[in-house]
Amino acid sequence: MLRVLIIEDEPPAARRLERLLLQLEPAAQVLDTLDTVRSAAAWLAAREADLIFLDIHLADGNSFSIFEQVQVRTPVIFTTAYDQYALRAFRLNSVDYLLKPVEKEELARSLAKFRELRSAAPALDVAALLEAMKPQQTPAYQKRFLVQAGEKLRSVPIEEVSYFYGQQKFVFLITRDNRR
């Protein structure tokens, strides 16, 4: 179910948007319809929605000030009569920018874009992440070394290694029976 917040100060525009939304997404739930920057900031500080429809000019100011008051992580579809704010809108959590009056086809495209963006983000598998972070019970150490002995290659088990030393550009392995 898609949980939606509508922030719009024109009641007819808010009702139209809700009607079109429910035609396209019958299972959607409009959590609230707010008409001011103040009420939107307070609502977003306490709750979350899956998607926000946001008008730019609200009863008490410009809706961009909401983003200055609270951290908004929810995707936003801007709905406005003004096209000059589009660039600024896309710098925020914007999914799309619809000009009023919102048309059903445009809203459908915006919702499809929202669903595509939401499905592109993989869900975090916390259990798998915690499992991967657990220290291994037995660390995996090297069990043998492949060394050159004359013109042959020889496998030396770790149990036979006494020590290593470096000389010039070479590393030498010394076995327990003192072979190099």
Residue, then its C-alpha position, 0 to 999 in steps of 0.5 A: m500500500l502506498r502511503v501519501l502525504i499531500i501538501e497543497d493550500e488550494p482545496p480544489a487542487a488537493r481534492r483533484l489530486e487525491r481523486l486522480l491518485l486513487q483512480l490510478e492507485p486504488a490501494a493508496q492511502v492519503l495520510d493527510t492533506l496539509d496547507t502550510v509550511r508550518s504544519a508540513a514541517a511539524w508533520l514530517a518531523a514526527r511521521e513518514a510517508d512513502l511519497i509526498f505531493l508538494d505544492i511550492h507556494l503554500a498559505d504561509g510561504n515557499s515550501f522549500s523552507i520545509f527542507e530547511q526546517v526538517q530533514v526530508r528523506t521521502p521522495v517528492i513529486f512537486t505539483t505547482a503552477y510555476d515552472q521556474y522552480a523546477l531546477r531547485a526542486f530536482r536538487l531535493n528528493s524530487v521524483d517529478y515536477l508536475l504543472k497544475p492542473v495535474e493531468k491523469e496521464e502525467l500523474a500516471r507517468s510520475l507514479a510509474k517513475f516513483r515505483e521504478l526508482r523505489s524498486a531499483a533500490p535494493a532492500l537491505d538484508v540486515a541478517a545477511l549483513l550481520e552474518a557477514m560481519k561476524p568473525q570467522q570461527t577459524p581464520a583461514y591461514q595458508k597451509r602450504f607454500l609453492v617454492q622453487a627448488g632448482e628447476k623444480l617446484r615443490s610444495v612445502p607444508i606449513e608444518e615443515v617451515s622453520y622461518f623465512y628471510g629476505q636477501q636482495k630481491f629474494v625471499f627464502l624459506i628454511t625448513r625444519d631440517n635446515r634446507r633452503 
